[in-house]
């Protein structure tokens, strides 16, 4: 079922867009990342943690991916 992106963000983060959250970039899977989002950096790219499956997170961690907060 398709939902409006704002509703998806509220369900994922608990709040809609805020003036305090700035767009930080687009991850390797074309997800928009905002300041405060948790990401995994791997090689020269980064991925929004909320959009990854548990298996994908485990694989990235096993290959040296680092958890960080987009600032």
ZALOTOR-957135 format. One record per residue (C-alpha): x, y, z. Coordinates in steps of 0.001 Angstrom, whole numbers, plus 500000, padded with zeros to 6 digits. Example, Ala and Ser with C-alpha at 12.3 -4.5 7.8 and 13.67 -1.06 7.14 Angstrom:
BEGIN
512300495500507800 513670498940507140 
This chain:
BEGIN
500000500000500000 501347503409499058 501408506134501660 502329509768501541 506094510248502275 505311512478505264 503154509752506837 505923507183506247 508456509520507925 506134510072510920 505719506304511333 509476505733511023 510832508629513102 507881509696515253 507647513205513836 507287514968510479 509805517304508946 511187519902511302 513059523156510759 515792521684512948 516290518711510626 518112519578507456 518431517427504370 521777515685504651 521913513794501371 520722510750499484 521990507307500437 523215504539498156 519638503316497688 518222506785496847 516622507319500265 516599510904501539 518692511256504699 518174514090507192 520321515331510048 519721513107513051 519030509965511013 521061506857511827 523180505665508917 525755502979508205 528851504139506341 530434501486504148 533374502162501856 532561505445500071 528798505306500579 526200505448503356 522797503850503935 519781504922505978 519517502333508749 515696502440508897 515466501287505270 517767498252505622 516742494713506520 518370492992509476 520340490803507059 521649493808505128 522714495517508374 524532492384509534 526360492016506213 527449495665506220 528650495370509836 530608492173509090 532370493936506229 533337497002508236 530257499245508033 530177501889510781 527027503158512513 526831506961512617 524323509787513018 523932512160510073 524853515635511329 
